[in-house]
Amino acid sequence: MNHKIVKYETAIVGNPWKNWLFLRLETDTGAEGFGEASLNGFVRTVATAISELENYFIDQSPFDVNKIVHDMLFSVYSDGGQIHRAAIAAVEAAC
């Protein structure tokens, strides 16, 4: 069976002391994976970073996680630091 990531969704969940950012990836076969990328006051920024990186994981196999992570990390012009790494970690966990 051929699995390709076809869509994703982020959700920000607040609580009194911190916001959480969750990511859901979905494949063309209906399989889902979940990741988390909470970064204190920067959850909207991390959600935007995931959106900026989508061309590195959409239409890819979630089983090619090493390639996806490598591409998200090294195929961009510059390192986005902690925000960039949090976005990558969420996608990696969801795969």
CORQUI-V276480 format. One record per run of one state. SS is the DSSP state (H for helix, E for strand, - for the rest). FROM is the first residue (numbers start at 1). TO is the last residue. If there is no record, write none. Layout:
SS FROM TO
SS FROM TO
This chain:
- 1 4
E 5 14
- 15 18
E 19 27
- 28 31
E 32 36
- 37 39
H 40 52
- 53 53
H 54 56
- 57 64
H 65 74
- 75 80
H 81 94
- 95 95
